[in-house]
């Protein structure tokens, strides 16, 4: 049974784990030299989608192809997956359908065929405007590729583009970061996602830093980069709506908002995660194992489970309330409204978290206005400290 709090339209995340090269900072579930698996992977994914859709009456209002490099799939594969989604789920009109794209040169008609399949939003992995930084990250495109890719996407009719960039890289100066921001803004995207480098365990970049081959990123310089970006984007008409995301008004990523509003989303594909009906789950990671399990499913399982789910936990009300507070505070403009919290959980926000919220307010890390709690501007840079204080 679906809980009342989950009686909301679903977001659907489809993980495509294939890459031509592995970026030095990446800790996601991705694989190189595995493209021979793509046809079987798509078939298994579609089989699982059919049974997952049969288990829920809820509509879907966003679909996100993430990875990995989803643009390694052919437009025919993308169209087949989306057609399966339409037959398995009730996809709402005007649903946001996003595909992550590597800026390396696509086939001439690639974007036209994507548009025809129903994709209406692209997220481009720009990361930097400097070829040296791209090489440091082992990206498989150069600095000249992005303008060509954006031009091809615009010519095909895409009017909703996001660009991802990373700051706080080894050897990156404030001037270099400004140049990357200017290059991104010159392409007139609707959305920008700016991520501080995180040294994830097990990645080549982390190993090089730990062994002294690369300098440890400068946290103070990264903070300057963040503040510079916020000022530059505001001057160009962008509004920050989440700690790492800026958009022109009306162009916020609806799929990501599902996460930050702590609403249900289904993850399908090797290594995907999902959260629905008070259950958080993870899918098996190895591609062959995923294909074997997903292809063999022959009946619906209790929502939100599929044959490939490897791990799950049921989220109890106190944990759900805490997670709602964490994710809501990341929405720097919206914040957490007391009335919304009370309506969702039947408990006053002050009753559940009054003491730590007041303490953080006294420390200048939270502000309280119009019965809403929000991060202060300075707290955006140390949001993990805020969240830790609420535990």
C-alpha positions in Angstrom: 0.0 0.0 0.0 1.2 3.5 -0.8 1.3 5.8 2.2 -0.5 9.1 2.1 2.7 11.1 2.1 3.8 9.3 -1.1 0.6 9.9 -2.9 2.4 12.2 -5.3 3.5 12.0 -8.9 6.6 9.9 -9.3 10.0 10.8 -10.7 11.7 8.1 -12.7 15.5 7.8 -12.7 17.1 5.5 -15.3 20.7 4.7 -14.8 22.8 4.1 -17.9 26.2 2.9 -16.6 28.3 2.9 -19.8 31.3 5.2 -20.4 34.0 5.4 -23.0 36.5 6.7 -20.3 36.3 6.9 -16.6 36.7 10.4 -15.1 39.4 10.7 -12.4 37.0 12.1 -9.9 34.0 9.8 -10.6 32.7 7.4 -7.9 29.4 6.5 -9.7 28.5 3.0 -10.8 30.0 3.2 -14.3 31.9 0.8 -16.6 34.2 1.3 -19.6 34.7 -1.2 -22.4 31.2 -2.6 -21.7 29.2 -1.3 -24.7 28.6 -4.8 -26.0 26.1 -5.2 -23.2 24.0 -2.3 -24.3 21.3 -4.2 -26.3 20.8 -6.7 -23.6 20.8 -4.0 -20.9 18.1 -2.0 -22.7 16.0 -5.1 -23.1 16.3 -6.0 -19.4 15.7 -2.4 -18.3 12.5 -2.3 -20.4 11.3 -5.6 -19.0 11.7 -4.3 -15.4 10.0 -1.1 -16.3 6.9 -2.9 -17.5 6.6 -4.8 -14.2 7.3 -1.8 -12.1 4.7 0.2 -13.8 2.2 -2.6 -13.3 2.7 -2.3 -9.5 1.8 1.4 -9.1 -1.2 3.6 -10.1 0.8 6.8 -9.6 1.6 9.0 -12.6 5.1 10.0 -13.6 6.0 13.6 -14.2 9.8 13.5 -14.7 12.1 11.0 -16.3 15.9 11.4 -16.0 18.5 9.4 -18.0 21.6 9.5 -15.8 25.0 7.8 -15.8 27.5 7.0 -16.9 27.0 8.4 -20.3 23.4 8.0 -21.5 24.2 9.6 -24.8 26.2 6.4 -25.7 22.8 4.8 -26.3 21.4 5.2 -29.8 18.3 7.4 -30.3 16.5 4.1 -31.2 17.4 2.7 -27.8 16.2 5.9 -26.1 13.0 5.9 -28.1 12.4 2.3 -27.1 12.9 2.9 -23.4 10.6 6.0 -23.5 7.9 4.0 -25.4 8.2 1.3 -22.7 7.8 4.0 -20.0 4.6 5.3 -21.7 3.1 1.8 -22.0 4.0 0.9 -18.4 3.3 4.2 -16.6 0.9 7.1 -16.9 3.3 9.8 -18.1 1.8 13.2 -17.4 1.5 15.7 -20.3 4.4 18.1 -20.4 6.6 15.7 -18.4 10.2 16.8 -18.1 12.4 14.2 -19.8 16.1 14.8 -19.3 19.1 13.1 -20.9 22.7 13.6 -19.7 25.0 14.2 -22.7 28.7 14.0 -23.2 29.8 17.1 -25.2 31.9 14.9 -27.6 30.7 15.3 -31.2 27.4 13.3 -31.7 26.2 11.9 -35.0 24.7 14.6 -37.3 21.1 13.7 -36.6 21.4 12.6 -33.0 19.7 15.5 -31.4 16.9 15.6 -33.9 16.1 12.0 -33.2 16.3 12.6 -29.5 13.7 15.3 -29.8 11.5 13.0 -31.9 11.7 10.4 -29.1 10.3 12.8 -26.5 13.5 14.0 -24.7 12.9 17.7 -24.0 15.8 18.6 -21.7 19.6 18.1 -22.0 22.2 18.1 -19.2 25.7 18.6 -20.7 28.8 17.6 -18.8 30.9 20.7 -19.5 32.9 20.6 -16.3 35.5 23.2 -17.4 36.3 25.5 -20.3 40.0 24.7 -20.0 41.5 21.8 -21.9 44.2 21.2 -19.2 41.5 20.8 -16.5 39.5 18.5 -18.8 42.6 16.3 -19.2 43.2 16.3 -15.5 39.7 14.9 -15.1 40.2 12.5 -18.0 37.2 13.9 -19.8 36.9 12.6 -23.4 36.0 16.0 -24.9 38.1 19.1 -25.4 37.1 22.7 -24.7 36.0 23.3 -28.3 33.4 20.5 -28.2 30.8 22.2 -26.0 29.9 25.2 -28.2 29.5 22.8 -31.2 27.3 20.5 -29.1 25.2 23.3 -27.8 24.7 24.7 -31.3 23.6 21.3 -32.6 21.2 20.9 -29.7 19.7 24.3 -30.3 19.4 23.7 -34.0 17.4 20.5 -33.2 14.9 22.5 -31.1 16.2 22.0 -27.5 15.4 25.1 -25.5 16.1 23.6 -22.0 19.8 23.1 -21.4 21.8 22.5 -18.2 25.5 22.7 -18.0 27.5 21.0 -15.2 30.7 22.5 -14.0 33.2 21.5 -11.2 35.2 24.0 -9.1 37.9 23.5 -6.5 40.1 21.4 -8.8 43.8 21.0 -8.2 45.7 23.9 -9.7 42.5 25.7 -10.5 42.8 29.5 -10.0 40.0 32.0 -9.4 40.7 33.5 -12.8 40.4 30.1 -14.5 37.1 29.5 -12.7 35.8 32.9 -13.8 36.7 32.0 -17.4 34.8 28.8 -17.3 31.8 30.5 -15.9 31.9 33.2 -18.6 32.2 30.5 -21.3 29.2 28.7 -19.8 27.1 31.9 -19.6 28.0 32.9 -23.1 26.2 29.7 -24.3 23.0 31.0 -22.6 21.9 27.9 -20.8 18.6 27.8 -18.8 20.2 26.0 -15.9 23.6 25.6 -14.3 24.8 23.0 -11.8 28.0 23.9 -10.0 29.7 21.2 -7.9 32.6 21.5 -5.5 35.1 18.8 -6.1 34.7 15.9 -3.7 37.5 13.5 -3.2 35.6 10.3 -3.2 37.3 7.1 -1.9 38.8 4.9 -4.5 39.0 7.4 -7.4 42.2 8.0 -9.3 42.2 11.7 -8.3 41.8 10.9 -4.6 44.7 8.5 -4.8 46.9 11.0 -6.5 46.1 13.6 -3.9 46.8 11.2 -1.1 50.1 10.2 -2.6 51.2 13.8 -3.1 51.0 13.7 -6.9 48.3 16.4 -6.9 47.8 19.2 -4.3 45.0 19.1 -1.8 42.2 21.4 -3.0 42.1 24.7 -1.1 38.8 25.0 0.8 39.0 28.7 1.2 39.7 29.2 -2.5 36.7 26.9 -3.3 34.5 29.1 -1.1 35.7 32.2 -3.0 34.8 30.4 -6.3 31.3 29.6 -5.0 30.7 33.2 -4.0 32.0 34.5 -7.3 29.7 32.1 -9.2 26.7 33.2 -7.1 27.4 36.9 -7.9 28.1 36.4 -11.6 25.0 34.3 -12.1 22.8 36.7 -10.3 24.0 39.5 -12.6 22.9 37.4 -15.5 19.4 36.7 -14.3 19.9 33.3 -12.6 18.4 32.5 -9.3 19.9 30.0 -6.9 17.2 27.5 -5.8 19.4 24.8 -4.3 22.9 24.7 -2.8 24.5 23.7 -6.1 21.8 24.7 -8.7 20.9 27.9 -10.4 18.3 28.5 -13.0 16.6 31.2 -14.9 13.1 31.8 -13.4 10.8 29.0 -14.4 13.6 26.7 -15.6 14.4 24.8 -12.4 15.0 21.1 -12.8 11.7 19.5 -11.8 13.4 16.1 -11.4 15.9 17.3 -8.9 13.3 19.2 -7.0 11.6 15.8 -6.4 14.7 14.8 -4.4 15.0 18.0 -2.5 11.3 18.0 -1.6 11.7 14.5 -0.3 9.1 13.1 -2.7 9.0 9.6 -4.2 11.3 8.6 -7.0 12.0 5.2 -8.6 15.5 4.2 -9.6 15.9 1.6 -12.4 19.1 0.2 -13.8 22.4 -1.1 -12.4 23.4 0.7 -9.2 20.3 3.0 -9.2 18.7 4.1 -5.9 15.0 4.8 -5.2 12.7 6.0 -2.4 9.0 5.4 -2.4 6.3 4.1 -0.1 8.6 4.8 2.9 11.2 2.3 1.4 14.7 3.2 0.3 16.4 0.7 -2.0 19.4 0.1 -4.1 19.8 -2.0 -7.3 22.6 -4.5 -7.9 25.6 -2.8 -9.4 27.4 -5.3 -11.9 25.9 -5.0 -15.4 25.8 -8.8 -16.1 24.1 -9.4 -12.7 21.6 -6.7 -13.4 20.8 -8.0 -16.8 20.2 -11.5 -15.5 17.9 -10.5 -12.8 15.9 -7.8 -14.6 15.5 -9.9 -17.8 14.1 -12.8 -15.8 11.4 -10.9 -13.9 8.0 -12.2 -15.1 5.5 -10.7 -12.6 5.1 -7.5 -10.6 6.5 -7.4 -7.1 5.1 -5.4 -4.2 5.8 -1.7 -4.9 8.5 -0.4 -5.2 10.5 -3.6 -5.5 11.8 -5.2 -8.7 13.8 -8.4 -9.2 17.1 -6.5 -9.2 16.7 -4.8 -5.9 19.7 -5.9 -3.7 19.2 -3.8 -0.6 16.4 -1.9 1.1 15.4 -0.3 4.3 12.1 1.0 5.6 12.2 4.6 6.7 10.5 5.2 10.0 8.7 8.5 10.8 11.5 10.1 12.8 14.0 9.4 10.1 11.6 10.6 7.4 11.2 13.9 9.3 15.0 14.4 9.6 15.6 13.7 6.0 12.8 16.1 5.0 14.5 18.8 7.0 17.9 18.0 5.4 16.6 18.1 1.9 14.3 21.0 2.4 17.0 23.2 3.8 19.1 22.6 0.7 16.4 24.6 -1.2 17.8 27.9 -0.3 14.9 30.0 -1.4 12.0 27.7 -0.5 13.3 26.3 2.8 11.2 24.3 5.1 7.7 25.7 5.9 6.3 24.8 9.3 2.8 24.4 7.8 4.0 21.9 5.2 5.9 19.9 7.8 2.9 19.7 10.1 0.6 18.7 7.2 3.0 15.9 6.1 4.0 14.4 9.4 1.3 15.5 11.8 3.9 16.9 14.1 4.9 20.5 14.6 8.4 21.3 13.4 9.3 23.1 16.6 8.2 20.0 18.6 10.4 17.7 16.6 13.5 19.9 16.1 12.9 23.1 18.1 16.1 23.1 20.2 18.7 22.5 17.4 16.9 24.8 15.0 17.0 27.7 17.6 20.7 26.9 18.4 21.6 27.1 14.6 19.6 30.3 14.4 21.6 31.8 17.3 24.8 30.8 15.5 23.7 32.7 12.4 23.4 29.5 10.3 19.6 29.5 9.9 17.1 32.3 9.6 13.4 32.1 10.4 11.0 34.3 8.4 7.4 33.9 7.4 7.1 30.6 9.4 9.9 29.1 7.2 13.4 28.0 8.1 16.2 28.6 5.6 19.9 28.5 5.5 21.7 31.8 5.8 24.0 32.8 2.9 27.1 31.9 4.9 25.7 28.5 5.9 25.5 27.4 2.2 29.2 26.9 2.3 29.1 24.7 5.4 25.7 23.1 5.1 27.1 19.7 6.3 27.8 21.3 9.6 24.2 22.5 9.8 22.9 19.0 9.0 25.2 17.3 11.5 23.9 19.6 14.3 20.4 18.4 13.6 21.2 14.7 14.1 
